[in-house]
Amino acid sequence: MENLHKISKLQQRYSLGSKQSIYNRINGLGIVPPQKGYVSSEQLDLLDRLDKHLRSGGTFDDFPIQPEVEVEPMEIQAMESAPQQERVEDLYLRTFDWMGGIIEQMIAQRQSDSVLERFEQLQKAAQMGWMLPTSAIASLIGIKPRGQRVEYGNFSILRCDKRIGREAAWMIKLSVNTVVSNQKDTDNQIDY
């Protein structure tokens, strides 16, 4: 029988202020408890990884949930009749094929998060003068902003005195140094 862990103990385990925080994590990860009020060891491991990720400055949106992969059982009878070397080579080939599929899925996911799209979103927020919460900034730049000012590319991200929900509010501005250096470059351009 599988080890089960009480959900009620997780609030203390992760030092969270409310039970709702635990259920938000469980629901956000798509965890279906095997029994009311309990999670399995695998589910607990996933929750532990999420907690560590969040405490290191990550966000829920950038948490890497590994897809479940079904591995087809190998045809042992056919392999037993083959010489040892052929069985090992066949095992290696199947393993590399399987790993190649996983890597292709991971690359496809990363390519969908285009750097230029994130820069365009930062530029639009700067032009519109929007205040964004910490989690939105973290999803755009890939790290949780700390301190009063963060430089990212040609953007200055400034902490405001206001809050959005429970999070600090941030304003995005185009960096003055970048604008000045771009102006100098155009002044020195020679038209032919």
N, C-alpha and C positions, 0 to 999 in steps of 0.2 A: 504494500500500500504506500502511496505517495505521502510525503511529509506535508502537512498543512500548517499554515501560520495564521494566527488571528489577525484580522484587519484592525481590530481595536488596539492592538499593541504597536501598530505602525506609526501612529501619531507621536508616540514617545520615541520610537526608534529614530525618526527623522527630525525630531524636535520641532514639530509643526504646531501652530496655534489652534487648529481646528480639525475635526474629523472630515469636514468638507474638503479640506486640502488633499487628504488622502484619496477621497473618492474622485476628486477632479483628476488626480494623477492616474488612478485606475481606469477611469472612463476615457481619459485622453490617450492612454496606451492601448485601449481596446481590450483590456483584460476582462475575461469572464470568469469570476470565481468558480472553482469546481464545487464549492459548497457554500451556502449562505454564511457570510461573515469570515470566510477564510480565503487565502490565496495559496497556490502551490509553491514549491521551492523555486521552480523556473520563473514563475511570475514575481516572486520576491526578489530574485536575482535581477530581473529587469527593472523593478522598482528601485533597487539599490543602485543600479547603474544610472538611472534617471536622477536620483538624489545627488549622486556624486557629480554628475554633469551640471546640474543646476547650481550646486554649491561652488563649482569652479568657474561660474560666470556664464555658463551656457543658458540657452533658452529652450523651452519646450519644443519650439518650431525647428530648432537645429539639432535635436537629439537624434542620433543615428539608431533607428530601430532596425535590427537586422531582419530581413525577410525570412520567414520559415521556408525551408527548402525540403522537399520530399526527395529522398534518395531511394532510387529503385534498388531492391535487393539484387545482388550480383548472382549470376547463374553459376552456382558452385559446381553443379554436376558437369557442365561443359568444361569448366576450368580444370577439374580434377584430372581429366584425361590428358590435358596438355602438359608439356614439360614445364618444369619450374620457371625457367627463364621467360617463356611465353606468358605464363600466368602473371608474373611480376610486371612485364611490359604492358599487358592488357590492363592491369590494375592502374598503372601509371597513366595510360592513355585515358581511361575513364575518369580518373581523378582530374587530369588537366582539362578535359572537356567540361566537367562539372564546374571547376573553378573559373574557366573562361566565361561560362554563362553568367556566373555571379558577378564577375568583374565587368562584363558588358552592361549588366543591369545597373551597377554602381556608377559607371561612367555616364550612362544615359541620364541618370538622376542628377548628377553634378552638372552636366551640360545644360540642364533646364534652368539652373540658377545662374543666369548670365551676369557677368560682372558689369557689362554696360547697362543692363536693365536696372541694376542696383544704383549705379551712378546717375542714371536718368531720374530715378525716384528721389535720390538725395537732392538733385538739382531742382526738381519740381517743388519739393518741400522747402528748399531755400528761397525760391522765387515767390512762393505763395505765403511764406512767413509762418508756416505751420509749426505748432509745438507737437512733438512726438514723444510717446512714453519710452522709457528705457528699453523695454522689450522690442519695440519697433526699430529703435536704433540698432540694437544688438543683432536683429535679423538682417538689417541692411549692411552692416559693416563686419559682421561675423564675430564680434566680441562685445562684451558688455562694457559700456563706457563707464569710466571711473574719474573722480575728480571733478573739476569745474569746466575743463576744456579738453577736447580730444581733437587731434588733427588726423584726418583721414583723406588721403589723396589731396585734392585741392579744396577740401571742405574743412571748416572749423565747426565743431559740434559743441555748443555751449549749454551748460546746465542753467535752467531757469529757476526762479524762486517758487514756481508753482508746481503742482502735482497733477497727474492725470490718473485718477483712481488712487492706487497705492504706490504708484511709480513716480519717479522724478520726471519732470518735463524737460525737453531739450529742443533748442533751436539750431537750425543748420544755416550756416553762412558760407559764401564762397570766400576762401582765404584771400586776404589783401595781397600777400606776397605773390600768389599765383597770378592774380589779375595784373599786378604791376609788372611782373616778369613777362607776361604775355604782351602787354602794351609795349614794352621795350623791344621785344622781338619784332613786332609789326613796324615800329619806328625805324628799325635797321634793315627792313626788307628792301630789296632793290627790284623794281619792275623792269623787265627787259622789253 
